[in-house]
Amino acid sequence: AEETLRAGLRLVPDSVDLHYSLGVLLEKAGRFEESISSMREVLRLDPDHAEALNFIGYMYADRGIHLDEAEEMIRKALELKPGNGYMIDSLGWVYFRKNKLEDAAQTLREAIKILPDDAAIIEHLGDVYVRTGQLPEAVETYRRALLLDPENSALKEKLDDLLRRETP
């Protein structure tokens, strides 16, 4: 897939779609810096590409780096696509990483209203509950996420850890 995308870029070097697809592919392959570089090329070609702005912002937030830049990029993405649940989730994740937990919870609840069946967003809210010491809410939230994504072993482990904590 990577070679096909790169062949396409040799033919159409300014293709926003090909650069974006390459960035997504590289991230899935664990090649973070290269994926960010591809997304930055998308933004060079189209500074108002909301998905690329959100992609970089979320990737930074997920790693806990460049959080001010991540927030700025995600806010710009939301100006371009107001009400986008995934972008609202990204903003909530930035707040979580910045330890703005009340803002994180409120923002993630807003994202869940838009995308009520997204296990990752629900898990994010559970993480906020854990950080704020609201363990019963975290357990309930993680269980809800697991119903939507029963094969998520990392989420199962989070829930099991919480249940062990709650059991004397």
C-alpha positions as CSV (number, residue, x, y, z in Angstrom):
1,A,0.0,0.0,0.0
2,E,2.8,2.4,0.9
3,E,4.6,1.8,-2.4
4,T,1.3,2.4,-4.3
5,L,0.7,5.7,-2.5
6,R,4.3,6.8,-3.1
7,A,4.0,5.8,-6.8
8,G,0.9,7.9,-7.0
9,L,2.7,10.8,-5.4
10,R,5.5,10.6,-8.0
11,L,2.8,11.1,-10.6
12,V,0.7,13.7,-8.7
13,P,3.1,15.2,-6.1
14,D,0.6,17.8,-4.9
15,S,-2.2,15.3,-4.2
16,V,-3.7,16.2,-0.8
17,D,-5.6,12.9,-0.7
18,L,-2.5,10.7,-1.4
19,H,-0.4,12.6,1.2
20,Y,-3.2,12.2,3.8
21,S,-3.7,8.5,3.0
22,L,0.1,8.0,3.3
23,G,0.1,9.8,6.7
24,V,-2.6,7.5,8.0
25,L,-0.9,4.4,6.7
26,L,2.5,5.4,8.2
27,E,0.9,6.1,11.6
28,K,-0.8,2.6,11.5
29,A,2.7,1.2,10.8
30,G,4.1,2.9,13.9
31,R,6.1,5.5,11.9
32,F,5.0,8.5,13.9
33,E,7.5,11.1,12.6
34,E,6.9,10.1,9.0
35,S,3.1,10.2,9.4
36,I,3.3,13.7,10.9
37,S,5.6,14.8,8.1
38,S,3.0,13.6,5.6
39,M,0.2,15.4,7.4
40,R,2.3,18.6,7.5
41,E,2.6,18.3,3.7
42,V,-1.2,18.0,3.5
43,L,-1.4,21.3,5.5
44,R,1.2,23.0,3.3
45,L,-1.0,22.1,0.3
46,D,-4.3,22.9,2.1
47,P,-3.9,24.8,5.3
48,D,-7.6,24.4,6.1
49,H,-7.6,20.5,5.9
50,A,-9.6,19.9,9.1
51,E,-8.8,16.1,9.2
52,A,-5.0,16.7,9.0
53,L,-5.2,19.4,11.7
54,N,-7.1,17.0,13.9
55,F,-4.8,14.1,13.1
56,I,-1.7,15.9,14.1
57,G,-3.4,17.4,17.2
58,Y,-4.7,14.1,18.4
59,M,-1.4,12.3,17.7
60,Y,0.4,15.0,19.8
61,A,-2.2,14.8,22.6
62,D,-2.0,11.0,22.6
63,R,1.7,11.2,23.2
64,G,1.5,14.1,25.6
65,I,3.7,16.4,23.5
66,H,3.3,19.8,21.9
67,L,0.0,20.2,23.7
68,D,-0.5,23.9,23.1
69,E,0.0,23.4,19.3
70,A,-2.2,20.3,19.4
71,E,-5.0,22.4,21.1
72,E,-4.6,25.2,18.5
73,M,-4.8,22.8,15.6
74,I,-7.8,21.0,16.9
75,R,-9.6,24.2,17.6
76,K,-8.9,25.3,14.0
77,A,-10.3,22.0,12.8
78,L,-13.4,22.5,14.9
79,E,-13.9,26.0,13.4
80,L,-13.8,24.4,10.0
81,K,-16.1,21.4,11.0
82,P,-18.1,22.5,14.0
83,G,-19.9,19.6,15.8
84,N,-17.5,16.9,14.6
85,G,-17.5,14.3,17.4
86,Y,-14.1,13.0,16.6
87,M,-12.5,16.4,16.7
88,I,-14.4,17.2,19.9
89,D,-13.0,14.0,21.4
90,S,-9.5,15.1,20.3
91,L,-10.0,18.4,22.2
92,G,-11.1,16.5,25.2
93,W,-8.0,14.4,25.0
94,V,-5.8,17.5,24.9
95,Y,-7.6,18.8,28.0
96,F,-7.0,15.4,29.7
97,R,-3.3,15.6,28.9
98,K,-3.1,19.2,30.1
99,N,-4.8,18.0,33.4
100,K,-7.8,20.2,32.7
101,L,-10.0,17.4,33.9
102,E,-13.3,19.3,34.3
103,D,-12.9,20.6,30.7
104,A,-11.9,17.2,29.5
105,A,-15.0,15.5,31.1
106,Q,-17.4,18.1,29.7
107,T,-15.9,18.0,26.2
108,L,-15.8,14.2,26.1
109,R,-19.5,14.0,27.2
110,E,-20.3,16.3,24.3
111,A,-18.4,14.0,21.9
112,I,-20.3,11.0,23.3
113,K,-23.6,12.8,22.7
114,I,-22.7,13.0,19.0
115,L,-21.0,9.6,18.8
116,P,-22.7,7.4,21.5
117,D,-21.4,4.1,20.1
118,D,-17.7,5.1,19.9
119,A,-15.8,2.9,22.4
120,A,-12.6,5.0,22.2
121,I,-14.4,8.2,23.2
122,I,-16.2,6.4,26.0
123,E,-12.9,5.0,27.2
124,H,-11.4,8.5,27.2
125,L,-14.1,9.6,29.6
126,G,-13.4,6.6,31.8
127,D,-9.8,7.6,31.9
128,V,-10.9,11.1,33.1
129,Y,-13.0,9.4,35.8
130,V,-10.0,7.4,37.0
131,R,-7.8,10.4,37.1
132,T,-10.4,12.3,39.2
133,G,-10.9,9.4,41.6
134,Q,-14.5,8.7,40.4
135,L,-13.8,5.0,40.3
136,P,-17.5,3.7,40.2
137,E,-18.1,6.0,37.2
138,A,-14.9,4.8,35.6
139,V,-15.9,1.1,36.0
140,E,-19.4,1.8,34.6
141,T,-17.9,3.8,31.7
142,Y,-15.2,1.2,30.9
143,R,-17.9,-1.5,30.9
144,R,-20.0,0.5,28.5
145,A,-17.0,0.9,26.2
146,L,-16.2,-2.9,26.4
147,L,-19.8,-3.7,25.3
148,L,-19.0,-1.8,22.1
149,D,-15.4,-3.2,21.7
150,P,-15.3,-6.5,23.5
151,E,-11.9,-7.5,21.9
152,N,-10.1,-4.5,23.4
153,S,-7.6,-6.2,25.7
154,A,-6.1,-2.9,26.9
155,L,-9.5,-1.7,28.0
156,K,-10.2,-5.1,29.7
157,E,-7.0,-4.7,31.6
158,K,-7.9,-1.1,32.7
159,L,-11.3,-2.4,34.0
160,D,-9.7,-5.4,35.7
161,D,-7.2,-3.1,37.4
162,L,-10.0,-0.9,38.6
163,L,-12.0,-3.8,39.9
164,R,-9.0,-5.1,41.8
165,R,-8.5,-1.7,43.4
166,E,-12.2,-1.5,44.5
167,T,-12.2,-5.0,46.0
168,P,-10.6,-5.0,49.5
